[in-house]
Amino acid sequence: MGGIGDVLELLHGAGKSWSTARFALRAWGDSELARRAMLRHAQAARSWGATAVVSGRGDGPSTWESTVRAWVDRAGERRRIETTDGHGERLTVSVGELWWSYTPLTGAISNQNDLDARNGGGNEHDWLLDPWAVVPALTFELAGTAVVAGREALVVRAVPRPLDSRLGFAAHLAQGADEVALAIDRERGALLRCESRFDGQPYSRYEITEIGFDEPLADEVFRFVPLDGSRVRSPREAYANPEPASIEEAARRASFTVLVPTRLPRGWAVDVLCWPPVDRPPRPESVTLNLRPEDRLAPRVRIHQSAMPTDDRLDWEAVDHGGRRILLHRHNGAGATWEAKVERRGTHVRATGDVEREAMLEIVASLEPAPRELPPME
């Protein structure tokens, strides 16, 4: 059956053991168990100062499933990924630096006329074909052999290593898990099956149901056709970047009442961004205020506001501060990350920041309509 050395050799060489690959994948997860695993991971991360944020109450769908079909030509730098899940059908095609993508939410997007937009996705399952990245986060123990997707595999029980600041990261499969069960292709080193467990129960499973290596892949496979026939847009057109503005200019441009805090810590600056509305993916017109000390580039508090309410599953605490009702939520993780929600004069506000609870409440409670003009000079 071989030893751990054979397992490590297989994993190390997996990414170079094939020139083309095609596979069908079935993925499954338990959202609540995954959330509990990540909570444990966040608690462990605090011991060496890392930040891991976990939000929500776990009251969404209990489980999720998706199926994936993929074709990868490593030498030609070509990839096609077809995904079906609860959100519908998605498609990603890439050829070198060019990429095209389609989702029901965004429609068809490509960088074919904008090569600066390099990240088109479609590589989220590469770790199955080149799994060496999972090695630093796990210790391995051989558990037998199996046949998965018609191929002989080594069955391995993997246990997450203790979090260590020198490691720098933990593979996503191991975060909060008690153990991870792996089935490794005995010839190619690819991961044919991977199951992460919490308290002995699986909360994440990836299983390849069909796979082939070094087969010729026709050029037609890598031709992109939008699934709904929609026009292909550039990322700039689809997502419309925000424009910086003064507070007065933002108040004049917005179709809703822009709110600004009237009480801030001494020496803080306010940077303003105006977001235009987008039809697909749907995004309302909005304004973001980034609040920061003058000697710091990154914001301490971000206030996002629009005429449209936002939906979420956070566990909000209703607080009365200075006669104003504010909804407050503390994100789990290292550091005090507070989020506040309020509606005032028809404007819906979400504020997030790494300030103390009372400071967040004071900032949000002080929100008032922004002036449209500069005050007159004396």
C-alpha positions in Angstrom: 0.0 0.0 0.0 3.0 2.3 0.5 3.7 4.8 3.3 3.3 8.4 4.1 6.4 9.2 2.0 4.5 7.8 -1.0 1.5 10.0 -0.2 3.6 13.1 0.0 5.4 12.2 -3.2 2.0 11.8 -5.0 0.7 15.1 -3.7 3.9 16.9 -4.6 3.9 15.7 -8.1 0.2 15.8 -8.9 0.2 19.2 -10.6 2.8 18.0 -13.2 1.5 14.5 -13.7 -1.0 15.4 -16.5 -1.3 17.8 -19.5 -5.1 17.8 -19.8 -7.8 16.8 -17.4 -11.5 16.6 -17.4 -13.7 15.8 -14.5 -17.2 15.8 -13.0 -17.5 16.8 -9.4 -20.3 16.7 -6.8 -19.9 19.1 -3.9 -22.1 19.1 -0.7 -22.0 21.0 2.6 -23.8 21.5 5.9 -24.0 25.2 6.5 -24.6 25.1 10.2 -21.9 22.5 11.0 -19.5 24.5 8.8 -20.3 27.7 10.8 -19.7 25.9 14.1 -16.3 24.6 12.7 -15.3 28.1 11.7 -16.3 29.5 15.1 -13.9 27.1 16.7 -11.2 28.1 14.2 -11.8 31.8 15.0 -11.4 31.0 18.7 -8.2 29.2 18.1 -6.9 32.0 15.9 -7.2 34.5 18.8 -4.4 32.6 20.6 -1.8 33.9 18.2 -3.4 37.2 17.2 -5.0 36.3 13.9 -8.4 37.6 12.8 -11.1 35.2 11.7 -14.6 36.7 11.3 -17.7 34.5 11.4 -21.1 36.2 10.9 -24.8 35.1 10.8 -27.0 33.0 12.9 -27.0 29.9 10.8 -30.7 30.2 10.0 -30.4 29.8 6.3 -30.6 26.6 4.2 -29.3 23.7 6.2 -27.4 22.1 3.4 -26.2 23.0 -0.1 -25.2 21.0 -3.2 -23.5 21.8 -6.5 -22.3 19.8 -9.5 -19.3 20.9 -11.6 -17.9 19.8 -15.0 -14.4 20.9 -15.9 -12.0 20.7 -18.7 -8.4 21.9 -18.2 -5.6 22.1 -20.7 -2.5 23.0 -18.7 -0.1 23.4 -21.6 -2.5 25.6 -23.6 -3.6 27.5 -20.5 -7.2 26.8 -21.3 -10.0 26.1 -18.8 -13.8 25.6 -19.0 -15.9 25.2 -15.8 -19.6 24.5 -15.8 -21.4 24.8 -12.4 -25.0 24.1 -11.4 -26.3 24.9 -7.9 -29.2 26.5 -6.1 -28.4 29.8 -7.9 -28.7 28.3 -11.4 -26.1 27.6 -14.0 -22.7 29.3 -14.3 -20.0 29.1 -16.9 -16.4 30.3 -16.9 -13.9 29.9 -19.8 -10.3 31.2 -19.9 -7.6 31.1 -22.5 -4.3 32.5 -21.3 -5.0 36.0 -20.0 -8.4 36.1 -21.6 -11.5 35.1 -19.6 -15.3 35.0 -20.0 -17.9 34.3 -17.3 -21.6 34.0 -17.1 -23.9 33.8 -14.0 -27.7 34.4 -13.9 -27.0 37.4 -11.6 -24.3 39.2 -13.6 -24.9 38.0 -17.2 -21.9 37.6 -19.5 -18.6 39.4 -18.6 -15.2 39.3 -20.2 -11.8 41.1 -20.2 -11.4 40.6 -24.0 -11.4 44.4 -24.4 -9.9 45.2 -21.0 -6.8 43.0 -20.3 -6.1 44.8 -17.0 -9.0 42.9 -15.5 -7.2 39.6 -14.9 -9.2 37.7 -12.4 -12.1 35.9 -14.1 -12.4 33.0 -11.6 -12.8 29.4 -12.7 -9.8 28.1 -10.8 -11.6 27.4 -7.5 -11.2 23.7 -7.9 -7.6 23.6 -9.1 -6.6 22.3 -5.6 -8.2 18.9 -6.5 -5.8 18.4 -9.4 -2.8 20.1 -7.6 -3.4 19.5 -3.9 0.1 20.2 -2.5 -1.2 23.4 -0.8 -3.2 21.3 1.7 -0.1 19.6 3.0 1.3 22.2 5.5 -2.0 22.3 7.4 -2.4 18.5 7.8 -0.8 15.4 9.2 -1.5 12.1 7.4 -2.3 8.6 8.4 -2.9 5.8 5.8 -6.3 4.2 6.2 -6.6 1.8 3.3 -7.5 1.8 -0.4 -10.7 2.4 -2.4 -11.9 2.8 -5.9 -13.3 6.3 -6.7 -14.6 7.4 -10.1 -13.2 4.1 -11.5 -9.7 4.8 -10.3 -7.6 3.2 -7.5 -7.1 5.6 -4.6 -5.2 5.7 -1.3 -7.5 6.5 1.6 -5.9 8.9 4.0 -7.1 10.2 7.4 -5.7 13.7 7.8 -5.7 15.7 11.1 -5.4 19.5 11.1 -2.2 20.8 12.6 -2.4 23.2 15.6 -2.6 26.8 14.4 0.9 28.3 14.2 1.7 31.9 13.3 4.8 30.7 11.4 2.6 28.7 9.1 0.9 31.8 7.8 -2.3 30.0 6.7 -4.4 26.9 7.1 -5.9 25.1 4.1 -9.6 25.9 3.9 -10.4 22.2 4.3 -8.9 22.1 7.7 -10.3 25.2 9.4 -12.1 24.1 12.4 -12.3 20.4 11.3 -11.5 17.5 13.6 -10.3 15.4 10.7 -10.3 15.3 6.9 -10.8 12.1 5.0 -9.0 12.0 1.6 -9.0 9.7 -1.3 -5.8 10.3 -3.4 -5.4 9.0 -7.0 -2.6 6.3 -6.8 -1.3 7.2 -10.3 -1.8 11.0 -10.6 -2.0 12.3 -7.0 -5.2 14.2 -7.6 -7.8 14.4 -4.8 -10.7 12.2 -5.8 -12.6 12.7 -2.6 -12.3 15.0 0.3 -14.6 15.2 3.4 -14.1 17.6 6.3 -15.6 16.5 9.7 -16.7 18.4 12.8 -17.5 16.3 15.9 -17.4 13.2 13.8 -20.0 14.5 11.2 -19.2 15.7 7.7 -19.8 19.3 7.0 -18.1 19.6 3.6 -17.6 17.0 0.9 -16.0 17.1 -2.6 -16.2 13.9 -4.7 -15.1 13.4 -8.2 -17.5 11.1 -10.0 -15.8 11.0 -13.4 -12.3 11.9 -14.5 -9.9 11.5 -17.4 -6.3 12.6 -17.9 -4.2 13.4 -21.1 -7.1 13.2 -23.5 -7.3 15.5 -26.5 -9.6 18.4 -25.9 -11.3 20.0 -28.9 -11.0 23.8 -29.4 -14.8 24.0 -29.4 -14.7 23.1 -25.7 -13.1 26.4 -24.9 -15.5 28.6 -26.9 -17.7 30.8 -24.7 -21.4 31.3 -25.5 -23.5 33.1 -22.9 -26.1 30.7 -21.5 -28.9 33.2 -21.9 -27.6 34.9 -25.1 -26.9 38.2 -23.2 -24.4 40.7 -24.5 -20.8 40.3 -23.2 -19.8 43.3 -21.1 -16.4 44.4 -19.7 -15.9 44.4 -15.9 -15.8 48.2 -15.9 -19.2 48.3 -17.6 -20.7 45.6 -15.4 -19.5 46.9 -12.0 -19.1 50.6 -12.5 -16.4 51.8 -10.1 -17.2 54.5 -7.5 -16.1 58.1 -8.0 -14.5 60.1 -5.2 -16.4 63.3 -4.2 -16.7 65.9 -1.5 -19.5 65.5 1.0 -21.4 68.5 -0.5 -21.0 67.1 -4.0 -22.3 63.6 -2.9 -25.3 65.3 -1.3 -26.1 67.1 -4.5 -25.7 64.1 -6.8 -27.5 61.5 -4.7 -31.2 60.9 -5.2 -31.6 60.1 -1.5 -30.6 62.0 1.6 -26.9 61.6 2.3 -26.1 61.4 6.0 -22.9 62.4 7.7 -21.7 62.0 11.3 -21.7 65.3 13.2 -19.5 63.9 16.0 -16.2 62.2 15.2 -13.0 61.6 17.2 -10.6 64.6 17.0 -8.4 64.6 13.9 -10.4 62.1 11.9 -10.9 62.6 8.1 -13.8 61.6 5.9 -13.3 60.2 2.4 -16.4 59.9 0.2 -17.2 57.6 -2.7 -20.3 57.8 -4.9 -21.5 54.5 -6.4 -23.7 54.7 -9.6 -26.6 52.2 -9.9 -26.0 49.0 -11.9 -28.8 46.9 -13.5 -26.9 43.5 -13.6 -25.8 42.5 -11.1 -28.4 44.7 -9.4 -26.8 47.4 -7.2 -28.6 50.5 -6.1 -27.1 54.0 -6.1 -25.2 54.5 -2.9 -22.6 56.6 -1.1 -19.8 55.3 1.1 -18.1 57.4 3.8 -14.7 56.1 4.9 -13.8 57.5 8.4 -10.2 57.4 9.5 -7.6 59.2 11.6 -5.6 61.6 9.4 -2.4 59.6 9.9 -3.9 56.3 8.7 -4.8 55.3 5.1 -7.2 52.5 5.9 -10.6 53.4 7.3 -11.5 52.7 10.9 -15.3 53.0 10.2 -17.0 52.5 6.8 -20.6 53.9 6.5 -22.5 52.7 3.4 -25.9 54.2 2.6 -28.6 54.0 0.0 -32.4 54.3 -0.5 -32.7 50.5 -0.5 -32.7 48.3 2.6 -30.2 45.4 2.8 -31.1 41.9 3.6 -29.1 39.8 6.0 -29.3 37.1 8.7 -27.2 38.8 11.4 -28.3 38.6 15.0 -29.1 42.3 15.7 -29.3 43.9 19.1 -31.7 46.8 19.4 -30.1 49.7 21.2 -31.5 53.1 22.3 -28.7 55.7 22.1 -29.5 59.3 22.7 -33.1 58.7 21.9 -32.3 57.0 18.6 -32.9 53.3 17.9 -29.8 51.6 16.4 -29.4 47.9 15.5 -26.0 46.6 16.6 -24.1 43.4 15.9 -20.6 42.2 17.0 -18.8 40.0 14.6 -17.1 37.0 16.2 -13.3 36.9 15.8 -10.2 38.6 17.1 -10.6 42.3 17.5 -13.7 44.4 18.2 -15.5 44.5 14.8 -18.9 46.2 15.2 -21.6 46.6 12.6 -24.6 49.0 13.0 -27.7 49.5 11.0 -30.2 52.4 11.0 -32.8 54.0 8.8 -33.2 57.8 8.8 -35.1 60.1 6.5 -35.6 57.3 4.0 -31.8 56.4 3.9 -30.7 53.0 4.9 -27.3 53.0 6.6 -24.8 50.1 7.4 -21.7 51.1 9.4 -18.8 48.7 10.1 -15.6 49.3 12.0 -13.0 48.2 14.4 -13.8 50.7 17.1 -15.3 50.3 20.5 -19.0 49.7 21.0 -19.8 53.1 22.4 -17.7 54.8 19.7 -19.7 53.1 17.0 -23.0 54.0 18.7 -21.9 57.6 19.1 -20.9 57.9 15.4 -24.1 56.4 14.1 -26.4 58.3 16.5 -24.9 61.6 15.3 -25.8 61.1 11.6 -27.5 64.1 10.1 -28.3 65.3 6.5 -25.2 66.4 4.7 -24.9 70.0 3.5 -25.3 70.5 -0.2 -23.1 73.6 -0.4 -19.9 74.8 1.3 -20.5 77.3 4.1 -19.9 80.9 3.1 -16.4 82.4 3.8 -16.3 84.8 6.6 
